[in-house]
Amino acid sequence: MISDAEKVEKELIKNPPSSEADVESAKAVVKENGEAVAQLKFAKAGKEEITASVAELNKAKENLSRLEERSKLKPGIPQKDGKIDYSQNFFARHAFLTVSGQLQVETYACAVTSVYTFGQTF
C-alpha cells in the first residue's frame, strides 16, 4: 500500500516544485488584483464589478498559497553532509507527532473492545 508521503514523493519527481520566480510572479498578481479592488472601491464602482474583482483576487490568493506550499516541498529525504537532516521538513507536509499512549489506545479501542494503558494520562 502506498502511503501519502510516497505519493507526494512520486508527484514531486514527476512535477518539480514551484520556483522562486513563480512564487514572486504570483505575489505580483495578488498585489495587482488587490490594487484593482481598492481602485474600484475608491471609484465607487458597481457591486458586480467589485464582486468579480474580489473573486479574481481570491483565486489569485489561493493560487499563491498553493505555489508557496508546493515550493517548500523537496523530493527525497533531506540530507546534510551525508546524514539525514532532521531540521528540514522531513514529512513534506505539516506533521503533528506524539508519543502519547492514550492517543494510541484510542485507535486500538476501535479494533478491540478492552484496552488498558499503564502510565500517566492527562
Biopython code that builds the backbone (N, CA, C, O; Angstrom):
import numpy as np
from Bio.PDB.StructureBuilder import StructureBuilder

atoms = [
    (1, "MET", "N", (0.845, -1.174, 0.000)),
    (1, "MET", "CA", (0.000, 0.000, 0.000)),
    (1, "MET", "C", (0.896, 1.245, 0.000)),
    (1, "MET", "O", (1.859, 1.320, 0.763)),
    (2, "ILE", "N", (0.584, 2.194, -0.835)),
    (2, "ILE", "CA", (1.394, 3.402, -0.972)),
    (2, "ILE", "C", (0.910, 4.442, 0.033)),
    (2, "ILE", "O", (-0.281, 4.750, 0.094)),
    (3, "SER", "N", (1.833, 4.974, 0.816)),
    (3, "SER", "CA", (1.480, 5.983, 1.802)),
    (3, "SER", "C", (1.367, 7.350, 1.135)),
    (3, "SER", "O", (1.782, 7.533, -0.009)),
    (4, "ASP", "N", (0.799, 8.308, 1.869)),
    (4, "ASP", "CA", (0.670, 9.673, 1.341)),
    (4, "ASP", "C", (2.033, 10.274, 1.048)),
    (4, "ASP", "O", (2.201, 10.976, 0.051)),
    (5, "ALA", "N", (3.007, 10.006, 1.906)),
    (5, "ALA", "CA", (4.351, 10.538, 1.703)),
    (5, "ALA", "C", (4.960, 10.016, 0.404)),
    (5, "ALA", "O", (5.629, 10.755, -0.318)),
    (6, "GLU", "N", (4.723, 8.732, 0.112)),
    (6, "GLU", "CA", (5.245, 8.157, -1.133)),
    (6, "GLU", "C", (4.547, 8.766, -2.345)),
    (6, "GLU", "O", (5.178, 8.985, -3.379)),
    (7, "LYS", "N", (3.248, 9.039, -2.224)),
    (7, "LYS", "CA", (2.519, 9.688, -3.319)),
    (7, "LYS", "C", (3.081, 11.080, -3.575)),
    (7, "LYS", "O", (3.289, 11.471, -4.724)),
    (8, "VAL", "N", (3.325, 11.828, -2.500)),
    (8, "VAL", "CA", (3.888, 13.169, -2.636)),
    (8, "VAL", "C", (5.268, 13.085, -3.267)),
    (8, "VAL", "O", (5.607, 13.895, -4.129)),
    (9, "GLU", "N", (6.060, 12.117, -2.847)),
    (9, "GLU", "CA", (7.409, 11.919, -3.389)),
    (9, "GLU", "C", (7.353, 11.681, -4.894)),
    (9, "GLU", "O", (8.100, 12.307, -5.646)),
    (10, "LYS", "N", (6.478, 10.784, -5.340)),
    (10, "LYS", "CA", (6.360, 10.494, -6.765)),
    (10, "LYS", "C", (5.875, 11.710, -7.543)),
    (10, "LYS", "O", (6.355, 11.985, -8.642)),
    (11, "GLU", "N", (4.924, 12.433, -6.969)),
    (11, "GLU", "CA", (4.400, 13.635, -7.616)),
    (11, "GLU", "C", (5.487, 14.699, -7.761)),
    (11, "GLU", "O", (5.565, 15.369, -8.791)),
    (12, "LEU", "N", (6.323, 14.855, -6.739)),
    (12, "LEU", "CA", (7.397, 15.847, -6.790)),
    (12, "LEU", "C", (8.445, 15.486, -7.828)),
    (12, "LEU", "O", (9.017, 16.369, -8.467)),
    (13, "ILE", "N", (8.700, 14.199, -8.002)),
    (13, "ILE", "CA", (9.667, 13.772, -9.008)),
    (13, "ILE", "C", (9.094, 14.020, -10.408)),
    (13, "ILE", "O", (9.796, 14.474, -11.312)),
    (14, "LYS", "N", (7.806, 13.711, -10.564)),
    (14, "LYS", "CA", (7.160, 13.887, -11.867)),
    (14, "LYS", "C", (6.976, 15.379, -12.197)),
    (14, "LYS", "O", (7.267, 15.806, -13.315)),
    (15, "ASN", "N", (6.500, 16.157, -11.241)),
    (15, "ASN", "CA", (6.256, 17.596, -11.410)),
    (15, "ASN", "C", (7.022, 18.349, -10.325)),
    (15, "ASN", "O", (6.545, 18.443, -9.194)),
    (16, "PRO", "N", (8.199, 18.885, -10.647)),
    (16, "PRO", "CA", (9.027, 19.558, -9.633)),
    (16, "PRO", "C", (8.296, 20.737, -8.977)),
    (16, "PRO", "O", (7.377, 21.309, -9.564)),
    (17, "PRO", "N", (8.710, 21.093, -7.760)),
    (17, "PRO", "CA", (8.079, 22.199, -7.038)),
    (17, "PRO", "C", (8.229, 23.526, -7.780)),
    (17, "PRO", "O", (9.071, 23.674, -8.665)),
    (18, "SER", "N", (7.395, 24.475, -7.395)),
    (18, "SER", "CA", (7.424, 25.802, -7.992)),
    (18, "SER", "C", (8.749, 26.491, -7.700)),
    (18, "SER", "O", (9.349, 26.293, -6.643)),
    (19, "SER", "N", (9.197, 27.302, -8.654)),
    (19, "SER", "CA", (10.437, 28.045, -8.458)),
    (19, "SER", "C", (10.137, 29.349, -7.711)),
    (19, "SER", "O", (8.982, 29.745, -7.560)),
    (20, "GLU", "N", (11.188, 29.992, -7.256)),
    (20, "GLU", "CA", (11.054, 31.276, -6.557)),
    (20, "GLU", "C", (10.442, 32.316, -7.487)),
    (20, "GLU", "O", (9.660, 33.160, -7.050)),
    (21, "ALA", "N", (10.799, 32.257, -8.777)),
    (21, "ALA", "CA", (10.256, 33.209, -9.754)),
    (21, "ALA", "C", (8.746, 33.031, -9.904)),
    (21, "ALA", "O", (8.017, 34.013, -10.043)),
    (22, "ASP", "N", (8.271, 31.778, -9.878)),
    (22, "ASP", "CA", (6.830, 31.521, -9.970)),
    (22, "ASP", "C", (6.095, 32.130, -8.776)),
    (22, "ASP", "O", (5.037, 32.739, -8.929)),
    (23, "VAL", "N", (6.666, 31.958, -7.596)),
    (23, "VAL", "CA", (6.045, 32.499, -6.380)),
    (23, "VAL", "C", (6.032, 34.021, -6.431)),
    (23, "VAL", "O", (5.031, 34.647, -6.080)),
    (24, "GLU", "N", (7.134, 34.619, -6.867)),
    (24, "GLU", "CA", (7.200, 36.079, -6.943)),
    (24, "GLU", "C", (6.204, 36.639, -7.954)),
    (24, "GLU", "O", (5.585, 37.674, -7.706)),
    (25, "SER", "N", (6.046, 35.966, -9.089)),
    (25, "SER", "CA", (5.080, 36.442, -10.085)),
    (25, "SER", "C", (3.653, 36.310, -9.558)),
    (25, "SER", "O", (2.810, 37.163, -9.836)),
    (26, "ALA", "N", (3.377, 35.249, -8.802)),
    (26, "ALA", "CA", (2.054, 35.087, -8.200)),
    (26, "ALA", "C", (1.798, 36.174, -7.156)),
    (26, "ALA", "O", (0.676, 36.667, -7.036)),
    (27, "LYS", "N", (2.837, 36.547, -6.399)),
    (27, "LYS", "CA", (2.698, 37.651, -5.433)),
    (27, "LYS", "C", (2.384, 38.953, -6.149)),
    (27, "LYS", "O", (1.581, 39.753, -5.669)),
    (28, "ALA", "N", (3.015, 39.166, -7.298)),
    (28, "ALA", "CA", (2.767, 40.385, -8.072)),
    (28, "ALA", "C", (1.324, 40.415, -8.572)),
    (28, "ALA", "O", (0.690, 41.470, -8.570)),
    (29, "VAL", "N", (0.804, 39.267, -8.997)),
    (29, "VAL", "CA", (-0.583, 39.197, -9.468)),
    (29, "VAL", "C", (-1.539, 39.517, -8.324)),
    (29, "VAL", "O", (-2.514, 40.243, -8.517)),
    (30, "VAL", "N", (-1.269, 38.980, -7.134)),
    (30, "VAL", "CA", (-2.115, 39.260, -5.974)),
    (30, "VAL", "C", (-2.084, 40.753, -5.655)),
    (30, "VAL", "O", (-3.118, 41.354, -5.363)),
    (31, "LYS", "N", (-0.892, 41.346, -5.713)),
    (31, "LYS", "CA", (-0.764, 42.782, -5.425)),
    (31, "LYS", "C", (-1.538, 43.603, -6.444)),
    (31, "LYS", "O", (-2.245, 44.540, -6.074)),
    (32, "GLU", "N", (-1.414, 43.262, -7.725)),
    (32, "GLU", "CA", (-2.138, 43.988, -8.774)),
    (32, "GLU", "C", (-3.642, 43.865, -8.597)),
    (32, "GLU", "O", (-4.370, 44.850, -8.722)),
    (33, "ASN", "N", (-4.111, 42.649, -8.305)),
    (33, "ASN", "CA", (-5.547, 42.440, -8.110)),
    (33, "ASN", "C", (-6.049, 43.178, -6.877)),
    (33, "ASN", "O", (-7.157, 43.714, -6.885)),
    (34, "GLY", "N", (-5.248, 43.211, -5.823)),
    (34, "GLY", "CA", (-5.624, 43.952, -4.621)),
    (34, "GLY", "C", (-5.742, 45.434, -4.890)),
    (34, "GLY", "O", (-6.660, 46.094, -4.403)),
    (35, "GLU", "N", (-4.803, 45.962, -5.674)),
    (35, "GLU", "CA", (-4.856, 47.379, -6.030)),
    (35, "GLU", "C", (-6.064, 47.675, -6.906)),
    (35, "GLU", "O", (-6.684, 48.730, -6.773)),
    (36, "ALA", "N", (-6.404, 46.748, -7.804)),
    (36, "ALA", "CA", (-7.573, 46.935, -8.664)),
    (36, "ALA", "C", (-8.855, 46.979, -7.839)),
    (36, "ALA", "O", (-9.739, 47.792, -8.106)),
    (37, "VAL", "N", (-8.957, 46.104, -6.836)),
    (37, "VAL", "CA", (-10.128, 46.103, -5.957)),
    (37, "VAL", "C", (-10.201, 47.422, -5.200)),
    (37, "VAL", "O", (-11.273, 48.016, -5.085)),
    (38, "ALA", "N", (-9.071, 47.881, -4.686)),
    (38, "ALA", "CA", (-9.039, 49.142, -3.942)),
    (38, "ALA", "C", (-9.462, 50.305, -4.839)),
    (38, "ALA", "O", (-10.205, 51.183, -4.400)),
    (39, "GLN", "N", (-9.000, 50.320, -6.081)),
    (39, "GLN", "CA", (-9.372, 51.399, -7.005)),
    (39, "GLN", "C", (-10.862, 51.368, -7.318)),
    (39, "GLN", "O", (-11.508, 52.414, -7.382)),
    (40, "LEU", "N", (-11.407, 50.169, -7.512)),
    (40, "LEU", "CA", (-12.839, 50.055, -7.777)),
    (40, "LEU", "C", (-13.663, 50.543, -6.593)),
    (40, "LEU", "O", (-14.677, 51.217, -6.771)),
    (41, "LYS", "N", (-13.227, 50.203, -5.394)),
    (41, "LYS", "CA", (-13.955, 50.662, -4.209)),
    (41, "LYS", "C", (-13.844, 52.175, -4.051)),
    (41, "LYS", "O", (-14.814, 52.840, -3.685)),
    (42, "PHE", "N", (-12.662, 52.715, -4.328)),
    (42, "PHE", "CA", (-12.454, 54.153, -4.211)),
    (42, "PHE", "C", (-13.310, 54.901, -5.233)),
    (42, "PHE", "O", (-13.859, 55.963, -4.937)),
    (43, "ALA", "N", (-13.418, 54.335, -6.438)),
    (43, "ALA", "CA", (-14.201, 54.957, -7.501)),
    (43, "ALA", "C", (-15.700, 54.675, -7.350)),
    (43, "ALA", "O", (-16.514, 55.134, -8.151)),
    (44, "LYS", "N", (-16.046, 53.915, -6.312)),
    (44, "LYS", "CA", (-17.444, 53.546, -6.040)),
    (44, "LYS", "C", (-18.082, 52.894, -7.266)),
    (44, "LYS", "O", (-19.150, 53.290, -7.734)),
    (45, "ALA", "N", (-17.388, 51.890, -7.754)),
    (45, "ALA", "CA", (-17.870, 51.143, -8.918)),
    (45, "ALA", "C", (-19.076, 50.297, -8.523)),
    (45, "ALA", "O", (-19.425, 50.198, -7.347)),
    (46, "GLY", "N", (-19.692, 49.703, -9.507)),
    (46, "GLY", "CA", (-20.870, 48.874, -9.276)),
    (46, "GLY", "C", (-20.530, 47.625, -8.478)),
    (46, "GLY", "O", (-19.391, 47.159, -8.461)),
    (47, "LYS", "N", (-21.551, 47.104, -7.821)),
    (47, "LYS", "CA", (-21.377, 45.927, -6.975)),
    (47, "LYS", "C", (-20.888, 44.723, -7.774)),
    (47, "LYS", "O", (-20.060, 43.953, -7.287)),
    (48, "GLU", "N", (-21.393, 44.555, -8.998)),
    (48, "GLU", "CA", (-20.993, 43.428, -9.832)),
    (48, "GLU", "C", (-19.510, 43.493, -10.176)),
    (48, "GLU", "O", (-18.813, 42.479, -10.143)),
    (49, "GLU", "N", (-19.031, 44.689, -10.504)),
    (49, "GLU", "CA", (-17.611, 44.855, -10.842)),
    (49, "GLU", "C", (-16.717, 44.523, -9.657)),
    (49, "GLU", "O", (-15.718, 43.815, -9.788)),
    (50, "ILE", "N", (-17.099, 45.050, -8.497)),
    (50, "ILE", "CA", (-16.297, 44.820, -7.290)),
    (50, "ILE", "C", (-16.320, 43.335, -6.926)),
    (50, "ILE", "O", (-15.284, 42.766, -6.584)),
    (51, "THR", "N", (-17.489, 42.710, -6.996)),
    (51, "THR", "CA", (-17.612, 41.292, -6.668)),
    (51, "THR", "C", (-16.750, 40.440, -7.592)),
    (51, "THR", "O", (-16.074, 39.519, -7.134)),
    (52, "ALA", "N", (-16.769, 40.736, -8.878)),
    (52, "ALA", "CA", (-15.959, 39.994, -9.844)),
    (52, "ALA", "C", (-14.476, 40.194, -9.566)),
    (52, "ALA", "O", (-13.688, 39.252, -9.651)),
    (53, "SER", "N", (-14.101, 41.422, -9.236)),
    (53, "SER", "CA", (-12.695, 41.716, -8.958)),
    (53, "SER", "C", (-12.227, 41.027, -7.672)),
    (53, "SER", "O", (-11.098, 40.541, -7.605)),
    (54, "VAL", "N", (-13.084, 40.986, -6.658)),
    (54, "VAL", "CA", (-12.747, 40.311, -5.402)),
    (54, "VAL", "C", (-12.622, 38.808, -5.633)),
    (54, "VAL", "O", (-11.738, 38.170, -5.063)),
    (55, "ALA", "N", (-13.495, 38.234, -6.460)),
    (55, "ALA", "CA", (-13.410, 36.805, -6.768)),
    (55, "ALA", "C", (-12.093, 36.491, -7.468)),
    (55, "ALA", "O", (-11.457, 35.474, -7.189)),
    (56, "GLU", "N", (-11.693, 37.372, -8.378)),
    (56, "GLU", "CA", (-10.409, 37.189, -9.069)),
    (56, "GLU", "C", (-9.242, 37.290, -8.092)),
    (56, "GLU", "O", (-8.275, 36.534, -8.187)),
    (57, "LEU", "N", (-9.340, 38.233, -7.151)),
    (57, "LEU", "CA", (-8.300, 38.384, -6.123)),
    (57, "LEU", "C", (-8.226, 37.135, -5.257)),
    (57, "LEU", "O", (-7.129, 36.672, -4.942)),
    (58, "ASN", "N", (-9.368, 36.581, -4.867)),
    (58, "ASN", "CA", (-9.378, 35.368, -4.043)),
    (58, "ASN", "C", (-8.745, 34.187, -4.774)),
    (58, "ASN", "O", (-8.005, 33.411, -4.170)),
    (59, "LYS", "N", (-9.028, 34.048, -6.062)),
    (59, "LYS", "CA", (-8.412, 32.975, -6.847)),
    (59, "LYS", "C", (-6.899, 33.148, -6.904)),
    (59, "LYS", "O", (-6.150, 32.177, -6.799)),
    (60, "ALA", "N", (-6.455, 34.399, -7.073)),
    (60, "ALA", "CA", (-5.013, 34.667, -7.123)),
    (60, "ALA", "C", (-4.359, 34.338, -5.783)),
    (60, "ALA", "O", (-3.251, 33.804, -5.750)),
    (61, "LYS", "N", (-5.041, 34.654, -4.674)),
    (61, "LYS", "CA", (-4.501, 34.336, -3.346)),
    (61, "LYS", "C", (-4.417, 32.832, -3.126)),
    (61, "LYS", "O", (-3.438, 32.340, -2.565)),
    (62, "GLU", "N", (-5.440, 32.097, -3.565)),
    (62, "GLU", "CA", (-5.412, 30.639, -3.428)),
    (62, "GLU", "C", (-4.276, 30.038, -4.248)),
    (62, "GLU", "O", (-3.586, 29.126, -3.793)),
    (63, "ASN", "N", (-4.088, 30.552, -5.451)),
    (63, "ASN", "CA", (-3.007, 30.080, -6.311)),
    (63, "ASN", "C", (-1.651, 30.357, -5.660)),
    (63, "ASN", "O", (-0.765, 29.501, -5.672)),
    (64, "LEU", "N", (-1.493, 31.548, -5.094)),
    (64, "LEU", "CA", (-0.247, 31.900, -4.410)),
    (64, "LEU", "C", (-0.003, 30.977, -3.229)),
    (64, "LEU", "O", (1.121, 30.524, -3.015)),
    (65, "SER", "N", (-1.038, 30.699, -2.471)),
    (65, "SER", "CA", (-0.905, 29.809, -1.310)),
    (65, "SER", "C", (-0.445, 28.419, -1.740)),
    (65, "SER", "O", (0.446, 27.839, -1.121)),
    (66, "ARG", "N", (-1.057, 27.883, -2.806)),
    (66, "ARG", "CA", (-0.651, 26.567, -3.309)),
    (66, "ARG", "C", (0.793, 26.578, -3.789)),
    (66, "ARG", "O", (1.551, 25.647, -3.519)),
    (67, "LEU", "N", (1.174, 27.645, -4.510)),
    (67, "LEU", "CA", (2.551, 27.730, -5.015)),
    (67, "LEU", "C", (3.560, 27.819, -3.869)),
    (67, "LEU", "O", (4.606, 27.171, -3.907)),
    (68, "GLU", "N", (3.242, 28.626, -2.848)),
    (68, "GLU", "CA", (4.160, 28.754, -1.709)),
    (68, "GLU", "C", (4.310, 27.431, -0.975)),
    (68, "GLU", "O", (5.421, 27.045, -0.613)),
    (69, "GLU", "N", (3.203, 26.735, -0.752)),
    (69, "GLU", "CA", (3.263, 25.457, -0.047)),
    (69, "GLU", "C", (4.053, 24.433, -0.859)),
    (69, "GLU", "O", (4.873, 23.692, -0.316)),
    (70, "ARG", "N", (3.798, 24.401, -2.159)),
    (70, "ARG", "CA", (4.478, 23.440, -3.021)),
    (70, "ARG", "C", (5.959, 23.759, -3.170)),
    (70, "ARG", "O", (6.776, 22.850, -3.319)),
    (71, "SER", "N", (6.315, 25.051, -3.130)),
    (71, "SER", "CA", (7.729, 25.418, -3.290)),
    (71, "SER", "C", (8.575, 24.955, -2.105)),
    (71, "SER", "O", (9.793, 24.824, -2.227)),
    (72, "LYS", "N", (7.934, 24.707, -0.960)),
    (72, "LYS", "CA", (8.657, 24.240, 0.229)),
    (72, "LYS", "C", (8.978, 22.749, 0.157)),
    (72, "LYS", "O", (9.865, 22.269, 0.864)),
    (73, "LEU", "N", (8.265, 22.021, -0.689)),
    (73, "LEU", "CA", (8.440, 20.574, -0.774)),
    (73, "LEU", "C", (9.630, 20.227, -1.653)),
    (73, "LEU", "O", (9.846, 20.846, -2.694)),
    (74, "LYS", "N", (10.383, 19.256, -1.236)),
    (74, "LYS", "CA", (11.536, 18.784, -2.000)),
    (74, "LYS", "C", (11.505, 17.260, -2.025)),
    (74, "LYS", "O", (11.235, 16.634, -1.000)),
    (75, "PRO", "N", (11.777, 16.652, -3.180)),
    (75, "PRO", "CA", (11.766, 15.189, -3.226)),
    (75, "PRO", "C", (12.955, 14.601, -2.476)),
    (75, "PRO", "O", (14.005, 15.234, -2.361)),
    (76, "GLY", "N", (12.783, 13.402, -1.973)),
    (76, "GLY", "CA", (13.863, 12.709, -1.279)),
    (76, "GLY", "C", (13.959, 13.093, 0.182)),
    (76, "GLY", "O", (13.324, 14.044, 0.637)),
    (77, "ILE", "N", (14.752, 12.347, 0.898)),
    (77, "ILE", "CA", (14.981, 12.603, 2.314)),
    (77, "ILE", "C", (16.033, 13.703, 2.423)),
    (77, "ILE", "O", (17.099, 13.595, 1.817)),
    (78, "PRO", "N", (15.744, 14.778, 3.198)),
    (78, "PRO", "CA", (16.719, 15.855, 3.338)),
    (78, "PRO", "C", (18.014, 15.356, 3.976)),
    (78, "PRO", "O", (17.996, 14.697, 5.015)),
    (79, "GLN", "N", (19.129, 15.678, 3.341)),
    (79, "GLN", "CA", (20.418, 15.243, 3.873)),
    (79, "GLN", "C", (21.380, 16.419, 3.943)),
    (79, "GLN", "O", (21.317, 17.358, 3.150)),
    (80, "LYS", "N", (22.274, 16.331, 4.924)),
    (80, "LYS", "CA", (23.318, 17.336, 5.101)),
    (80, "LYS", "C", (24.580, 16.588, 5.493)),
    (80, "LYS", "O", (24.590, 15.853, 6.480)),
    (81, "ASP", "N", (25.633, 16.771, 4.731)),
    (81, "ASP", "CA", (26.903, 16.082, 4.963)),
    (81, "ASP", "C", (26.734, 14.562, 4.979)),
    (81, "ASP", "O", (27.397, 13.869, 5.751)),
    (82, "GLY", "N", (25.849, 14.049, 4.129)),
    (82, "GLY", "CA", (25.660, 12.602, 4.011)),
    (82, "GLY", "C", (24.792, 11.981, 5.086)),
    (82, "GLY", "O", (24.580, 10.768, 5.080)),
    (83, "LYS", "N", (24.281, 12.791, 6.016)),
    (83, "LYS", "CA", (23.419, 12.275, 7.080)),
    (83, "LYS", "C", (22.042, 12.905, 6.956)),
    (83, "LYS", "O", (21.896, 13.983, 6.381)),
    (84, "ILE", "N", (21.030, 12.233, 7.496)),
    (84, "ILE", "CA", (19.671, 12.762, 7.452)),
    (84, "ILE", "C", (19.605, 14.054, 8.257)),
    (84, "ILE", "O", (20.052, 14.111, 9.402)),
    (85, "ASP", "N", (19.042, 15.088, 7.641)),
    (85, "ASP", "CA", (18.923, 16.399, 8.282)),
    (85, "ASP", "C", (17.508, 16.541, 8.849)),
    (85, "ASP", "O", (16.570, 16.869, 8.123)),
    (86, "TYR", "N", (17.370, 16.292, 10.136)),
    (86, "TYR", "CA", (16.061, 16.331, 10.769)),
    (86, "TYR", "C", (15.548, 17.751, 10.988)),
    (86, "TYR", "O", (14.391, 17.929, 11.368)),
    (87, "SER", "N", (16.376, 18.757, 10.760)),
    (87, "SER", "CA", (15.911, 20.133, 10.921)),
    (87, "SER", "C", (15.055, 20.575, 9.740)),
    (87, "SER", "O", (14.385, 21.605, 9.814)),
    (88, "GLN", "N", (15.069, 19.810, 8.654)),
    (88, "GLN", "CA", (14.282, 20.128, 7.467)),
    (88, "GLN", "C", (12.880, 19.535, 7.586)),
    (88, "GLN", "O", (12.588, 18.760, 8.496)),
    (89, "ASN", "N", (12.025, 19.919, 6.645)),
    (89, "ASN", "CA", (10.661, 19.407, 6.595)),
    (89, "ASN", "C", (10.709, 17.951, 6.158)),
    (89, "ASN", "O", (10.638, 17.661, 4.964)),
    (90, "PHE", "N", (10.828, 17.049, 7.095)),
    (90, "PHE", "CA", (11.082, 15.636, 6.826)),
    (90, "PHE", "C", (9.892, 14.939, 6.182)),
    (90, "PHE", "O", (10.084, 14.025, 5.381)),
    (91, "PHE", "N", (8.669, 15.343, 6.507)),
    (91, "PHE", "CA", (7.484, 14.644, 6.038)),
    (91, "PHE", "C", (6.853, 15.276, 4.807)),
    (91, "PHE", "O", (5.822, 14.795, 4.337)),
    (92, "ALA", "N", (7.437, 16.328, 4.277)),
    (92, "ALA", "CA", (6.944, 17.021, 3.091)),
    (92, "ALA", "C", (5.540, 17.598, 3.307)),
    (92, "ALA", "O", (4.815, 17.849, 2.344)),
    (93, "ARG", "N", (5.167, 17.803, 4.550)),
    (93, "ARG", "CA", (3.895, 18.428, 4.897)),
    (93, "ARG", "C", (3.896, 18.656, 6.404)),
    (93, "ARG", "O", (4.788, 18.186, 7.110)),
    (94, "HIS", "N", (2.905, 19.371, 6.884)),
    (94, "HIS", "CA", (2.806, 19.585, 8.325)),
    (94, "HIS", "C", (2.550, 18.256, 9.005)),
    (94, "HIS", "O", (1.716, 17.473, 8.549)),
    (95, "ALA", "N", (3.255, 17.994, 10.084)),
    (95, "ALA", "CA", (3.071, 16.752, 10.827)),
    (95, "ALA", "C", (2.990, 17.083, 12.314)),
    (95, "ALA", "O", (3.760, 17.895, 12.826)),
    (96, "PHE", "N", (2.062, 16.451, 12.984)),
    (96, "PHE", "CA", (1.897, 16.639, 14.413)),
    (96, "PHE", "C", (2.102, 15.268, 15.057)),
    (96, "PHE", "O", (1.221, 14.410, 15.006)),
    (97, "LEU", "N", (3.244, 15.076, 15.648)),
    (97, "LEU", "CA", (3.619, 13.774, 16.171)),
    (97, "LEU", "C", (3.479, 13.745, 17.685)),
    (97, "LEU", "O", (3.666, 14.760, 18.357)),
    (98, "THR", "N", (3.154, 12.587, 18.208)),
    (98, "THR", "CA", (3.051, 12.425, 19.646)),
    (98, "THR", "C", (3.469, 11.011, 20.022)),
    (98, "THR", "O", (3.400, 10.093, 19.205)),
    (99, "VAL", "N", (3.893, 10.850, 21.240)),
    (99, "VAL", "CA", (4.189, 9.522, 21.753)),
    (99, "VAL", "C", (3.226, 9.190, 22.894)),
    (99, "VAL", "O", (3.507, 8.339, 23.739)),
    (100, "SER", "N", (2.109, 9.867, 22.898)),
    (100, "SER", "CA", (1.121, 9.675, 23.942)),
    (100, "SER", "C", (0.481, 8.295, 23.831)),
    (100, "SER", "O", (-0.101, 7.949, 22.803)),
    (101, "GLY", "N", (0.595, 7.522, 24.890)),
    (101, "GLY", "CA", (-0.029, 6.203, 24.908)),
    (101, "GLY", "C", (-1.537, 6.286, 24.853)),
    (101, "GLY", "O", (-2.193, 5.402, 24.302)),
    (102, "GLN", "N", (-2.085, 7.334, 25.413)),
    (102, "GLN", "CA", (-3.529, 7.473, 25.419)),
    (102, "GLN", "C", (-4.071, 7.625, 23.990)),
    (102, "GLN", "O", (-5.097, 7.033, 23.656)),
    (103, "LEU", "N", (-3.398, 8.405, 23.157)),
    (103, "LEU", "CA", (-3.847, 8.563, 21.774)),
    (103, "LEU", "C", (-3.726, 7.258, 20.997)),
    (103, "LEU", "O", (-4.574, 6.941, 20.163)),
    (104, "GLN", "N", (-2.668, 6.509, 21.276)),
    (104, "GLN", "CA", (-2.511, 5.228, 20.603)),
    (104, "GLN", "C", (-3.607, 4.260, 21.024)),
    (104, "GLN", "O", (-4.113, 3.502, 20.196)),
    (105, "VAL", "N", (-3.978, 4.275, 22.294)),
    (105, "VAL", "CA", (-5.006, 3.371, 22.797)),
    (105, "VAL", "C", (-6.364, 3.713, 22.183)),
    (105, "VAL", "O", (-7.181, 2.819, 21.968)),
    (106, "GLU", "N", (-6.614, 4.984, 21.900)),
    (106, "GLU", "CA", (-7.889, 5.355, 21.293)),
    (106, "GLU", "C", (-8.062, 4.674, 19.936)),
    (106, "GLU", "O", (-9.172, 4.279, 19.579)),
    (107, "THR", "N", (-6.984, 4.537, 19.187)),
    (107, "THR", "CA", (-7.093, 3.855, 17.895)),
    (107, "THR", "C", (-7.269, 2.354, 18.095)),
    (107, "THR", "O", (-8.007, 1.715, 17.345)),
    (108, "TYR", "N", (-6.606, 1.788, 19.091)),
    (108, "TYR", "CA", (-6.758, 0.357, 19.356)),
    (108, "TYR", "C", (-8.166, 0.033, 19.863)),
    (108, "TYR", "O", (-8.686, -1.053, 19.607)),
    (109, "ALA", "N", (-8.775, 0.970, 20.574)),
    (109, "ALA", "CA", (-10.105, 0.738, 21.127)),
    (109, "ALA", "C", (-11.133, 0.524, 20.028)),
    (109, "ALA", "O", (-12.146, -0.139, 20.250)),
    (110, "CYS", "N", (-10.889, 1.067, 18.863)),
    (110, "CYS", "CA", (-11.801, 0.854, 17.733)),
    (110, "CYS", "C", (-11.730, -0.580, 17.228)),
    (110, "CYS", "O", (-12.720, -1.120, 16.734)),
    (111, "ALA", "N", (-10.556, -1.196, 17.352)),
    (111, "ALA", "CA", (-10.364, -2.549, 16.824)),
    (111, "ALA", "C", (-10.710, -3.623, 17.845)),
    (111, "ALA", "O", (-11.295, -4.647, 17.492)),
    (112, "VAL", "N", (-10.358, -3.401, 19.096)),
    (112, "VAL", "CA", (-10.633, -4.383, 20.141)),
    (112, "VAL", "C", (-11.446, -3.699, 21.236)),
    (112, "VAL", "O", (-11.361, -2.483, 21.403)),
    (113, "THR", "N", (-12.219, -4.460, 21.968)),
    (113, "THR", "CA", (-13.147, -3.845, 22.911)),
    (113, "THR", "C", (-12.497, -3.397, 24.205)),
    (113, "THR", "O", (-12.844, -2.333, 24.718)),
    (114, "SER", "N", (-11.572, -4.161, 24.749)),
    (114, "SER", "CA", (-10.980, -3.808, 26.031)),
    (114, "SER", "C", (-9.496, -3.496, 25.846)),
    (114, "SER", "O", (-8.717, -4.354, 25.430)),
    (115, "VAL", "N", (-9.123, -2.268, 26.159)),
    (115, "VAL", "CA", (-7.709, -1.881, 26.080)),
    (115, "VAL", "C", (-7.328, -1.229, 27.404)),
    (115, "VAL", "O", (-8.149, -0.593, 28.066)),
    (116, "TYR", "N", (-6.057, -1.404, 27.772)),
    (116, "TYR", "CA", (-5.561, -0.865, 29.022)),
    (116, "TYR", "C", (-4.240, -0.145, 28.757)),
    (116, "TYR", "O", (-3.468, -0.527, 27.878)),
    (117, "THR", "N", (-4.003, 0.903, 29.540)),
    (117, "THR", "CA", (-2.726, 1.603, 29.431)),
    (117, "THR", "C", (-2.075, 1.663, 30.793)),
    (117, "THR", "O", (-2.742, 1.600, 31.825)),
    (118, "PHE", "N", (-0.779, 1.782, 30.779)),
    (118, "PHE", "CA", (-0.026, 1.977, 32.005)),
    (118, "PHE", "C", (0.723, 3.302, 31.860)),
    (118, "PHE", "O", (1.383, 3.539, 30.848)),
    (119, "GLY", "N", (0.624, 4.113, 32.815)),
    (119, "GLY", "CA", (1.328, 5.395, 32.760)),
    (119, "GLY", "C", (0.351, 6.532, 32.989)),
    (119, "GLY", "O", (-0.848, 6.329, 33.174)),
    (120, "GLN", "N", (0.894, 7.712, 32.971)),
    (120, "GLN", "CA", (0.090, 8.899, 33.255)),
    (120, "GLN", "C", (-0.740, 9.284, 32.039)),
    (120, "GLN", "O", (-0.292, 9.198, 30.896)),
    (121, "THR", "N", (-1.959, 9.708, 32.325)),
    (121, "THR", "CA", (-2.811, 10.285, 31.282)),
    (121, "THR", "C", (-3.295, 11.624, 31.806)),
    (121, "THR", "O", (-3.513, 11.796, 33.005)),
    (122, "PHE", "N", (-3.454, 12.543, 30.916)),
    (122, "PHE", "CA", (-3.828, 13.900, 31.341)),
    (122, "PHE", "C", (-5.177, 14.285, 30.785)),
    (122, "PHE", "O", (-5.656, 15.391, 31.036)),
]
sb = StructureBuilder()
sb.init_structure("model")
sb.init_model(0)
sb.init_chain("A")
sb.init_seg("    ")
for serial, (resi, resn, name, xyz) in enumerate(atoms, 1):
    if name == "N":
        sb.init_residue(resn, " ", resi, " ")
    sb.init_atom(name, np.array(xyz, "f"), 0.0, 1.0, " ", f" {name:<3s}", serial, name[0])
structure = sb.get_structure()
